[in-house]
Each structure stands twice: as structure tokens, then as C-alpha cells.
Amino acid sequence: MAIPCIDVRLRKRILDYFVKVYINKKINLTIEIPDENIYLLADDFLFDVFTNIIFSSIKYNPNPSVEFKIIIYRTLQDNINYVKIEFIDYKSEISHIQKETLLTKDINKDSNIKELLIGFLLVEQILNNYNGKIWVEEGNFVILIPEARHL
């Protein structure tokens, strides 16, 4: 199923969700999409992917104001058109190593990571269903999802 990468409804839904959950925090979420006509081979569970990744950053940010940026653009890898989505969190208390630990599921040493693991297992399963990938790059989560050509 081809859906817009992040349309106005999804933006509003994400912002509304975090404003309700974190009433004591000011959340500044910026979404950069150079080309608004990007479509993904995805479904409504994309919302869960976005919220789980953003949640991990907001929850462990001790500041009353949280700044977060999502950058979305097209990329070509192995002759396949993908959409690359970078989640840039500023001042998160989750370190680069902890993020990598989450993705490898090696949580024995860090109890803070254990509670985030369930959400990331969900993210991983959703992305697998999309033939997508997730990794940590320069301390930020990055996902890759095949692009769909909108007719």
C-alpha cells in the first residue's frame, strides 16, 4: 500500500500525541521534507514507528523543552528507491551506545533500555514488514523504507 511519507494528518497526529502525553514539556518538532510528493510502501503503522522513536528521545530528555527534527528524503541503494528518515534528537540522555544496544537487543547491563526494548521490537517488526531497515548513525536513529511511486 502506498501512503504519503508524512502528510498533514500524520504530522498533527504525532504532535497531538506527544502534547497530550508530555503536558509538562514544551515539544518543538520540526519535519523537513524537501519534496512533499514522497510516498512509502507502508501503512498506518508508520505512526507507531515515528512515535516509538520520538518517545525514546523525549522520555530521557530531562529538559523542560525538547527539540527534535525529522529529515526525510529520497535515496538510492542497490538500485532500489528508498526514503531515508533521520530522527535527530537534541540533548537526549540516551547515548549513542545505548541506542546501538537497543538495536542489538543486548540489554543485560542497562535497565533503562529494557523498558524501551518492547517499543523497538515493534518498530523492527513493522519495518521488516515494509522491507525497511533501522540503524544508528552519528547518534541518531535512521530508517530506510522502500519508496512507492504515486500514480
C-alpha positions, 0 to 999 in steps of 0.5 A: 500500500502506498501512503504519503511519507508524512502528510498533514494528518500524520504530522498533527497526529504525532504532535497531538500525541506527544502534547497530550502525553508530555503536558509538562514539556514544551515539544518543538518538532520540526519535519523537513521534507524537501519534496512533499510528493514522497510516498512509502510502501507502508501503512498506518503503522508508520505512526507507531514507528515515528512515535516509538522513536520520538518517545525514546528521545523525549522520555530521557530528555530531562529538559523542560523543552525538547527539540527534535527534527525529522529529515526525510528524503529520497535515496538510492541503494542497490538500485532500489528507491528508498526514503531515508528518515533521520530522527535527530534528537537534541540533548537526549540522555540516551547515548549513542551506545545505548541506542546501538544496544537497543538495536542489538537487543543486548540489554543485560547491563542497562535497565533503562533500555529494557523498558524501551526494548518492547517499543523497538521490537515493534518498530523492527517488526513493522519495518521488516514488514515494509522491507525497511531497515533501522540503524544508528548513525552519528547518534541518531536513529535512521530508517530506510523504507522502500519508496512507492511511486504515486500514480 
